[in-house]
């Protein structure tokens, strides 16, 4: 394990704007980082919602909205 503490947002952004990072990449890379952190393989800075989790929360909210829309369409199709 490295003594360096990772900043989740900076690690996900890789120098890009948050608008340039696809939700699938945010979710996949954050999951890998959280797993590594929980396994003691990496250290992460103390979380701050505006810094670390905002990208992950936004991606998850967009994904939930997408799934709700798809579910509503399937339910409507089923009832017709």
N, C-alpha and C positions, 0 to 999 in steps of 0.2 A: 504494500500500500504506500502510495506517495504521501508526503507530508503536505503537498499542495492541496488547498481547498478549492474545489470547483465552484464556480458561479453558474448555476443551472441555465439562466437566461443567456449569458454570454456564450456558454458552451453550445447551446442550441442555435443561437444566431450566427455564429461563425463570421462575425463582421457584417452581416446583412441586416436589413430592416426587417422588423417582425412581419411585415406584409409580404416579404419575399420567401418566407419559410412555409412550405405547405403543411397543412394540419397533420397529414399522415406522417411526415418527418418529425414534427413536434412530438406526436404521441409515441412513435416508435423509439426515438432517441431518449425522450424523457423516461419512458418505461425502462429502457436499458440502464440509464443513469441511476434511477431509483433502485433498481434491482442490485446494481453494483454497490450503491451506498448501503443498502440494507444488509448485503453480504460482507460489508467491511472492506470492500475492494477499493473504494474511493472515498474521499472525504469531501463534504460539500459545505459551503458557507452557510451560516445560519440563515434560514429562509426569511424572506420578506415578501409578502404577497405581491407587492407592486413590482418586484424584481424577479423573483424565482418562479412563481406559480402563475402569473398573469397569462403567459403564452399557453400554458397547459390548460388552464381553466377555459380560456377563449376557444381553444381547439375542441375541447370536450363539449362545450356548449353548442358550438356549431354542429358537431357530430350528433348530439342529442336532437337538435332541431331537424337535421336531415332525416334521422331515423323516425322521428315523430311524423314528419311529412310523408315518408314512405309508408309507414304503418297506416296512417289515415287513408291514403290512396288504396292500399290493399283492402282495408275494411270496407271502403266505399264500393270497391270492385266486387267484393264478396257479397254485398247486400243487393247488388243490382242484378 
